[in-house]
Amino acid sequence: MEKRTSVLITFALVIVMIAGLYIFTDWFSQVTGYFLGEGEIKKIAFCLNENGAEFYGSSYCPDCEKTRKLFGQSFKSIHYIDCGKEMENCPNIQSIPAWFIKKKIYYGFKDITELKELGACEYTSFS
């Protein structure tokens, strides 16, 4: 019985250690920008700005906040239009979040890879 108990305790400790390591590395990646590469995100934000991209959003929009967090400090480089709570500042936009890139409007949340492609920011790599 003691051997079985020690095996179960060891197994439980291993599971807890693996979960803890996963949580720590995920947190560390988000804080440092290591996973996607903060430098890469900065390059994409600069590229989008150079190509005249505009981001339409609002502080009331969860996906807009997700986009802000995705870019982190580099969001300052993005041309941002605050549409307001009732979309009063964006009469020509149907919904938010929205991106105006290369004379087209794209609705919904876009991740970094999608924005890289839409903005023709192909010189940037995630390696």
Summary of the structure (lengths in Angstrom):
residues: 127
radius of gyration: 20.6
end to end distance: 50.8
largest distance: 71.7
contacts: 334
relative contact order: 0.15
helix: 53%
strand: 13%
